[in-house]
């Protein structure tokens, strides 16, 4: 039995027996353990890791009566954490499936073979017709090549808002181009 397992198990069992201080310490140590466990698996999603830690702590508290004391505590903890992580990934997948793929081949982004400056001027004019929440994500991600995360940080928008802004902005530009086509 590892030192972490022994310490967590001892605190948890004492907490189950009514020792509130031990249970509080168990939750603090378990939080750090879960952050490391989930952080390795969800690298790049720190907000989701923190949310999952809280969900796991709540689930473990609510299901503490299901723990079998002859089994390793960390196995029980990791099983609950894996289920919560799978739930998160399924929810993210379902939300992402609702998004239309972005069309990177829109005519608005094509280079003018005749005069690049005309194309830049036309594109600039089209982009100016968009609200800032759509224009800035398109400029930063599609034209400047920044990542969604970098754009979110730069603009103060969430990553989801950046993606939505790009999607809605490109749809609006495509509609304008279609309405102007002969």
Secondary structure, 3 states (H helix, E strand, C coil): CCHHHHHHHHHHHHHHCCCHHHHHHHHHHHHHHHHHHHHHHCCCCHHHHHHHHHHHHHHHHHCHHHCCCCCCHHHHHHHHHHHHHHHHHHHHHHHHHCCCCCCCCCHHHCCCCCCHHHHHHHHHHHHHCCCHHHHHHHHHHHHCCCCHHHHHHHHCCCHHHHHHHHHHHHHHHHHHHHHHCC
